[in-house]
Amino acid sequence: MPEMRSGECILETTIKTMVARRHWCFSALKLCLLATVVHHAQGVMSRDPVFLAEIQNQTVSEGRNVRFACRVDNLGSHKVAWIHYENSAILTVSSHVITRNERITVTRDKHQKTFYLHINDVRETDTGKYMCQINTASAMTIAGYLTVVVPPDIVDQESSGDVIAQEGNDIKLRCRARGSPKPTVTWKREDGQHITVNKSTTVLEYEGEVLRLSKVSRMDMGAYLCIASNGHPPTVSKRILVSVDFPPMLWIPHQLIGSARGKTVVLECFTEAHPTSLNYWTRGDGNMIYDSGKYHIENRIGNPDYKIHMLLTVRSLTELDFGTYRCVAKNPRGETDGTIKIYDSGPPPTTVLPLTTEAEMFEKINNQIWDRSENRTRKRPNPQAVSGQNGDEEENVIDQKPSLNLPAVGQNSAGWRRLPWRMDLPVLVTALYLLGDHF
């Protein structure tokens, strides 16, 4: 019995040892399998493609060349494609160009990690998002944006040309501009004057593609400039000429002109008309006047040029030249005329008595009057005081009586002259009496 128990103990110990070793083996196997799985997973992860950098957005002017770069690592057997997002168009795959656009090419660097998309002679239609895509199970994508800057340009076919309107009508001017970014259109007058949009709105500049002018007048006539700009030179402009038609109007500064025979006179008429009027002169009987030795005709263009200054020079006036003259203005919108009359103002003075002679004559008359007068109560007036040469007239009479102006004592070709000399009524009567004796 004791021997049997000893053998059972050895067997039990052996079995326990085997079980312990088996348990250890299973544990080691589990660790090995786990390590294998982890290593495999790490190997798989390390073989997936990755993007090494973002794609930079770019802004270029129309006509320039542009290049996008897509850097990829661990590409393996995967492929890289370039796509234009807005057009939903595949441009390239790997090193092959798919699109038919000859301006697009693709290249790779020497390390085979960077894919370059080239777009030559870029156009406004090339604007948009460009994606670099890797064909993994779930596509990997990054993108860059291309902005194509286009300087402003005015589309003549969609813009107004020169405009002609009748006074009082409305005008609409259009200036269509294109570019990227969209241009701003500003209107100005070429002469620097304000733009009258309507009766209540007057501006130096107007912004917008369409300019509406309400009830235009001749003051609105002229050249208008539409200027397109978008911050990228050059700025462009278009000149639109606005013409306002209206019938002729006349202004005559002097309708009655007096002149002596043998003199030269100039007749004036101011006219406004558009289109430019036909301007001419006639006599009162309707006979047209032409340039000659007797007449000289001149038309001076004013500012603005719808104003005309009509001039008619009549040389060496004779009796036949006195009378009525007509200035006439005609255009397709109407006709108007005005009259000017030249009258004979008499022959010009030929002899003028000197002032000193007149003073001596009046001194002699005064002496005769006072020598023969029976009224000695009055003081003899000072001629200078009487004529006002030394200021206010001296008070030389005892009682005031009515006084009259003495008629002129000399006569010339122009008729009797009245001199500024005053005399009391009795003295005047005495003077006339004495003069009657002498003449």
Phi, psi and omega per residue, in radians:
M1 nan -0.798 3.117
P2 -1.045 -0.648 3.140
E3 -1.151 -0.677 3.127
M4 -1.086 -0.762 -3.139
R5 -1.136 -0.645 3.128
S6 -1.119 -0.724 3.129
G7 -1.177 -0.642 3.130
E8 -1.143 -0.628 3.128
C9 -1.139 -0.748 -3.133
I10 -1.093 -0.745 -3.131
L11 -1.114 -0.755 -3.130
E12 -1.096 -0.713 3.142
T13 -1.128 -0.717 3.135
T14 -1.104 -0.757 -3.136
I15 -1.090 -0.761 3.137
K16 -1.089 -0.671 3.130
T17 -1.146 -0.699 3.138
M18 -1.155 -0.707 3.138
V19 -1.123 -0.700 -3.137
A20 -1.128 -0.736 3.119
R21 -1.136 -0.677 3.129
R22 -1.094 -0.721 3.117
H23 -1.081 -0.697 3.123
W24 -1.165 -0.668 3.127
C25 -1.119 -0.746 3.109
F26 -1.088 -0.670 3.121
S27 -1.140 -0.764 3.124
A28 -1.115 -0.668 3.132
L29 -1.115 -0.714 3.122
K30 -1.078 -0.770 3.130
L31 -1.084 -0.688 -3.137
C32 -1.147 -0.773 3.131
L33 -1.113 -0.703 3.136
L34 -1.115 -0.738 3.125
A35 -1.109 -0.661 3.126
T36 -1.128 -0.758 3.141
V37 -1.098 -0.787 -3.136
V38 -1.101 -0.777 3.132
H39 -1.093 -0.715 3.120
H40 -1.115 -0.733 3.139
A41 -1.112 -0.727 3.108
Q42 -1.121 -0.647 3.120
G43 -1.153 -0.726 3.121
V44 -1.129 -0.775 -3.134
M45 -1.108 -0.667 -3.105
S46 -1.240 -0.259 -3.127
R47 -1.663 -0.105 3.110
D48 -1.308 2.463 3.133
P49 -1.164 2.647 3.062
V50 -2.433 2.567 3.028
F51 -1.485 2.313 -3.093
L52 -1.592 -0.300 -3.118
A53 -2.784 2.760 3.070
E54 -1.343 2.772 3.066
I55 -1.568 2.241 -3.091
Q56 -1.381 2.395 3.013
N57 -1.231 2.617 -3.091
Q58 -2.387 2.531 3.064
T59 -2.219 2.136 -3.100
V60 -2.400 2.773 3.082
S61 -1.412 2.658 3.118
E62 -1.027 2.363 -3.134
G63 1.687 -0.197 3.119
R64 -1.500 3.022 3.081
N65 -1.833 2.596 -3.116
V66 -2.388 2.670 3.125
R67 -2.448 2.232 3.042
F68 -1.802 2.482 3.136
A69 -2.067 2.337 3.089
C70 -2.184 1.939 -3.093
R71 -1.749 2.204 -3.055
V72 -2.283 2.480 3.052
D73 -2.134 2.706 -3.127
N74 0.963 0.745 -3.121
L75 -1.165 -0.606 3.139
G76 1.048 -2.286 -3.116
S77 -1.594 0.063 -3.127
H78 -1.323 2.871 -3.103
K79 -2.041 2.628 3.083
V80 -1.933 2.302 3.122
A81 -2.183 2.555 3.014
W82 -1.844 2.348 -3.058
I83 -2.316 2.360 2.995
H84 -1.587 1.915 -2.950
Y85 -1.125 -0.822 -3.066
E86 -1.084 -0.612 -3.131
N87 -1.619 -0.056 -3.084
S88 0.884 0.760 -3.060
A89 -2.061 2.260 3.016
I90 -1.418 2.105 -3.076
L91 -1.582 -0.849 -3.124
T92 -2.469 2.715 2.983
V93 -2.333 2.110 -3.068
S94 0.980 -2.083 -3.125
S95 -1.795 0.257 -3.065
H96 -1.910 2.383 3.082
V97 -1.590 2.179 -3.103
I98 -1.652 -0.697 -3.084
T99 -1.198 2.766 3.090
R100 -1.584 0.050 3.124
N101 -1.295 1.957 -3.061
E102 -1.233 -0.203 -3.131
R103 -1.446 -0.075 -3.064
I104 -1.915 2.298 3.061
T105 -2.418 2.917 3.125
V106 -2.393 2.474 3.102
T107 -2.443 2.894 3.072
R108 -2.245 2.680 3.112
D109 -1.388 3.065 -3.048
K110 -1.211 -0.380 3.096
H111 -1.513 -0.047 3.090
Q112 1.096 0.446 -3.127
K113 -1.943 -0.282 -3.104
T114 -2.048 2.242 3.097
F115 -1.862 2.161 -3.112
Y116 -1.859 2.274 3.026
L117 -1.821 2.127 -3.122
H118 -1.872 2.301 3.028
I119 -2.180 1.996 -3.123
N120 -1.667 2.614 3.089
D121 0.863 1.030 -3.032
V122 -1.076 2.600 3.131
R123 -2.182 2.936 -3.106
E124 -1.046 -0.572 -3.135
T125 -1.218 -0.231 3.116
D126 -1.405 -0.143 3.138
T127 -1.034 2.419 3.075
G128 2.587 -2.961 -3.092
K129 -1.656 2.310 3.100
Y130 -2.033 2.135 -3.036
M131 -1.860 2.390 2.966
C132 -1.783 2.087 -3.006
Q133 -2.204 2.378 3.082
I134 -1.883 2.347 -3.033
N135 -1.476 1.038 3.005
T136 -1.406 3.126 -3.111
A137 -0.925 -0.853 2.972
S138 -1.947 1.963 -2.957
A139 -0.886 2.333 3.068
M140 -1.691 2.300 -3.021
T141 -2.485 2.412 2.881
I142 -2.311 2.800 -3.031
A143 -2.530 2.715 3.009
G144 -2.288 2.706 -3.059
Y145 -1.933 2.385 3.107
L146 -1.906 2.166 3.050
T147 -1.962 2.099 3.134
V148 -1.753 2.049 -3.141
V149 -1.549 2.195 3.137
V150 -2.065 2.076 3.087
P151 -1.012 2.701 -3.084
P152 -1.147 2.630 3.089
D153 -2.555 2.460 3.131
I154 -1.719 2.235 -3.120
V155 -1.522 1.808 -3.076
D156 -1.081 -0.663 -3.084
Q157 -1.124 -0.421 -3.117
E158 -1.897 0.213 -3.139
S159 -2.050 2.812 -3.109
S160 -1.271 2.586 2.951
G161 -1.710 -2.872 3.096
D162 -1.069 2.492 -3.022
V163 -2.110 2.412 3.025
I164 -2.151 2.238 -3.138
A165 -2.455 2.707 3.059
Q166 -1.436 2.591 -3.127
E167 -1.023 2.287 -3.125
G168 1.749 -0.207 3.115
N169 -1.544 2.945 3.094
D170 -1.669 2.649 3.139
I171 -2.272 2.442 3.035
K172 -2.154 2.109 3.106
L173 -1.894 2.353 -3.115
R174 -2.146 2.411 3.104
C175 -2.359 1.813 -3.089
R176 -1.624 2.130 -3.117
A177 -2.141 2.574 3.084
R178 -2.278 2.827 -3.121
G179 2.708 3.037 3.127
S180 -2.401 2.095 -0.050
P181 -1.153 2.973 -3.061
K182 -1.038 2.251 -3.087
P183 -1.240 2.741 2.992
T184 -1.734 2.334 -3.124
V185 -1.853 2.229 3.131
T186 -2.167 2.400 3.134
W187 -1.832 2.439 3.036
K188 -2.485 2.770 2.994
R189 -1.593 2.433 -3.082
E190 -1.123 -0.553 -3.118
D191 -1.478 0.031 3.098
G192 1.431 -0.002 3.121
Q193 -1.302 2.872 3.112
H194 -1.257 2.680 3.064
I195 -1.653 2.145 3.107
T196 -1.628 1.735 -3.136
V197 -1.248 -0.780 3.042
N198 -2.711 -3.018 -3.058
K199 -1.071 -0.507 -3.057
S200 -1.839 -0.069 -3.066
T201 -2.217 2.031 3.074
T202 -2.291 2.165 -3.065
V203 -2.323 2.720 3.066
L204 -1.432 -0.577 3.084
E205 -2.374 2.597 3.112
Y206 -2.287 2.309 -3.093
E207 -1.861 2.326 3.139
G208 2.458 2.678 -3.115
E209 -1.259 -0.402 -3.099
V210 -2.062 2.236 3.077
L211 -2.022 2.086 3.131
R212 -1.886 2.216 3.104
L213 -1.953 2.173 -3.060
S214 -1.711 2.290 3.070
K215 0.857 1.149 -3.052
V216 -1.156 2.631 3.057
S217 -2.201 3.115 3.138
R218 -1.100 -0.403 3.107
M219 -1.203 -0.348 3.127
D220 -1.502 -0.084 -3.094
M221 -1.229 2.478 3.106
G222 2.562 -2.987 -3.116
A223 -1.667 2.318 3.096
Y224 -1.966 2.431 -3.128
L225 -1.957 2.196 2.960
C226 -1.782 2.194 -3.024
I227 -2.034 2.165 -3.126
A228 -1.911 2.286 3.122
S229 -2.594 2.598 3.087
N230 -2.411 0.342 3.123
G231 1.527 -0.044 -3.140
H232 -2.183 1.962 -3.055
P233 -1.143 2.744 0.077
P234 -1.595 2.677 2.990
T235 -1.359 2.453 -3.095
V236 -2.109 2.770 -3.136
S237 -2.538 2.818 3.094
K238 -2.330 2.397 -3.124
R239 -1.766 2.168 -3.136
I240 -2.117 2.126 -3.110
L241 -1.611 2.165 3.115
V242 -1.829 2.109 3.108
S243 -1.979 2.347 -3.139
V244 -2.056 2.054 -3.112
D245 -1.547 2.452 3.067
F246 -2.746 2.697 -3.113
P247 -1.239 2.804 -3.102
P248 -1.118 2.601 3.023
M249 -2.314 2.524 -3.076
L250 -2.154 2.503 2.969
W251 -2.252 2.278 -3.136
I252 -2.080 1.979 -3.091
P253 -1.220 -0.598 -3.109
H254 -2.351 1.924 -3.116
Q255 -1.629 -0.252 3.129
L256 -2.305 2.071 -3.070
I257 -2.187 2.163 3.080
G258 -1.783 2.408 -3.137
S259 -2.722 2.726 3.112
A260 -1.543 2.815 3.122
R261 -1.144 2.536 -3.137
G262 1.549 -0.188 -3.133
K263 -1.526 2.981 3.083
T264 -2.019 2.313 3.138
V265 -2.148 2.714 3.110
V266 -2.137 2.159 3.097
L267 -1.716 2.484 -3.062
E268 -2.233 2.431 2.957
C269 -2.415 2.397 3.071
F270 -1.930 2.212 -3.104
T271 -2.203 2.600 3.013
E272 -2.243 2.305 -3.139
A273 -2.877 2.584 2.990
H274 -2.631 2.205 0.051
P275 -1.055 2.893 -3.108
T276 -0.934 2.321 -3.046
S277 -1.457 2.771 2.975
L278 -1.524 2.061 -3.043
N279 -1.991 2.352 3.110
Y280 -2.741 2.957 -3.120
W281 -2.068 2.583 3.030
T282 -2.401 2.835 2.946
R283 -1.425 3.033 -3.116
G284 -1.074 -0.453 3.132
D285 -1.459 0.019 3.080
G286 1.684 -0.123 3.132
N287 -1.229 2.278 -3.100
M288 -1.300 2.528 -3.135
I289 -1.768 2.362 3.133
Y290 -2.113 2.831 3.045
D291 -1.056 2.328 -3.140
S292 -2.839 -2.996 3.077
G293 -1.159 -0.509 3.131
K294 -1.426 -0.701 -3.027
Y295 -2.082 2.567 2.990
H296 -2.301 2.178 -3.088
I297 -1.923 2.353 3.136
E298 -2.487 2.389 3.057
N299 -2.107 2.026 -3.127
R300 -1.791 2.196 3.140
I301 -1.388 2.300 -3.112
G302 -1.682 -2.884 3.104
N303 -2.276 2.008 0.034
P304 -1.206 2.977 -2.939
D305 -1.326 0.015 3.044
Y306 -1.460 -0.042 3.079
K307 -1.678 2.307 -3.141
I308 -2.232 2.344 3.064
H309 -1.797 1.898 -3.120
M310 -1.587 2.290 -3.121
L311 -2.251 2.291 3.045
L312 -2.186 2.071 3.106
T313 -1.764 2.180 3.095
V314 -1.927 2.074 -3.044
R315 -1.687 2.604 2.996
S316 0.799 1.245 -3.067
L317 -1.030 2.385 2.995
T318 -2.154 3.116 -3.128
E319 -1.039 -0.595 -3.113
L320 -1.235 -0.332 -3.092
D321 -1.474 -0.241 3.107
F322 -1.333 2.460 -3.128
G323 2.501 -2.732 -3.018
T324 -1.760 2.432 3.063
Y325 -2.181 2.554 -3.136
R326 -2.140 2.323 2.951
C327 -1.803 2.317 -3.011
V328 -2.175 2.415 3.080
A329 -2.303 2.247 -3.138
K330 -2.304 2.458 2.921
N331 -2.582 3.066 -3.089
P332 -1.047 -0.300 -3.118
R333 -1.590 -0.219 -3.141
G334 2.835 -3.013 -3.084
E335 -2.556 2.572 3.055
T336 -2.660 2.794 3.105
D337 -2.613 2.915 3.102
G338 -2.543 2.745 -3.077
T339 -2.054 2.559 3.064
I340 -2.338 2.347 -3.116
K341 -1.990 2.307 3.028
I342 -1.826 2.219 3.123
Y343 -2.145 2.778 -3.119
D344 -1.439 2.025 -3.134
S345 -1.587 0.153 3.121
G346 1.631 2.884 -3.138
P347 -1.194 2.584 3.130
P348 -1.242 2.646 3.120
P349 -1.011 2.379 3.117
T350 -1.836 -0.528 -3.121
T351 -2.317 2.239 3.101
V352 -2.134 2.114 -3.142
L353 -1.159 2.395 3.101
P354 -1.136 2.632 -3.102
L355 -1.121 -0.628 3.135
T356 -1.106 -0.673 3.121
T357 -1.106 -0.719 3.101
E358 -1.098 -0.714 3.140
A359 -1.126 -0.714 3.118
E360 -1.140 -0.666 3.137
M361 -1.131 -0.773 3.133
F362 -1.180 -0.572 3.085
E363 -1.113 -0.702 3.116
K364 -1.150 -0.744 3.113
I365 -1.094 -0.723 3.135
N366 -1.075 -0.740 -3.135
N367 -1.090 -0.748 -3.140
Q368 -1.143 -0.713 -3.112
I369 -1.124 -0.807 -3.060
W370 -1.324 -0.465 3.101
D371 -1.218 -0.596 -3.049
R372 -1.727 -0.109 -3.089
S373 -1.376 2.417 3.098
E374 -1.463 -0.281 -3.111
N375 -1.509 1.695 -3.119
R376 -1.699 0.159 -3.110
T377 -1.346 -0.291 -3.108
R378 -1.606 2.567 2.999
K379 -1.400 2.598 3.089
R380 -1.247 2.187 -3.090
P381 -1.214 2.534 3.019
N382 -1.307 2.129 -3.105
P383 -0.997 -0.617 3.137
Q384 -1.187 -0.688 3.121
A385 -1.193 -0.651 -3.138
V386 -1.140 -0.736 -3.097
S387 -1.443 -0.035 3.081
G388 1.365 0.354 -3.083
Q389 -1.319 -0.468 -3.129
N390 -1.865 0.432 3.105
G391 1.894 -2.426 -3.079
D392 -1.218 2.606 -3.130
E393 -1.201 2.408 -3.110
E394 -1.295 2.466 -3.139
E395 -1.435 1.725 -3.033
N396 -1.960 -0.012 -3.076
V397 -1.880 2.669 -3.132
I398 -1.369 -0.835 3.105
D399 -2.190 2.524 -3.093
Q400 -1.381 2.336 3.061
K401 -2.298 2.783 3.137
P402 -1.018 2.569 3.139
S403 -2.251 2.638 -3.136
L404 -2.243 2.819 3.031
N405 -1.359 2.376 3.124
L406 -1.373 2.276 3.090
P407 -1.104 2.776 3.135
A408 -1.117 2.548 -3.122
V409 -1.789 -0.144 3.099
G410 -2.107 2.736 -3.136
Q411 -2.301 2.401 3.036
N412 -2.157 -2.987 -3.072
S413 -1.146 -0.306 -3.122
A414 -1.569 -0.122 -3.139
G415 2.000 -3.042 -3.132
W416 -1.194 2.527 3.112
R417 -1.945 2.464 3.109
R418 -1.800 2.230 -3.079
L419 -1.849 2.617 -3.068
P420 -1.375 1.261 -3.139
W421 -2.351 2.350 -3.076
R422 -1.964 2.646 -3.113
M423 -2.650 2.524 3.086
D424 -1.133 2.676 -3.045
L425 -1.013 -0.805 3.124
P426 -1.094 -0.680 3.123
V427 -1.109 -0.651 3.126
L428 -1.102 -0.796 3.141
V429 -1.064 -0.756 3.122
T430 -1.088 -0.716 -3.136
A431 -1.100 -0.738 3.122
L432 -1.118 -0.673 3.126
Y433 -1.093 -0.825 -3.130
L434 -1.125 -0.714 -3.140
L435 -1.134 -0.595 3.105
G436 -1.103 -0.606 3.099
D437 -1.179 -0.613 -3.071
H438 -1.418 -0.566 -3.060
F439 -1.747 nan nan
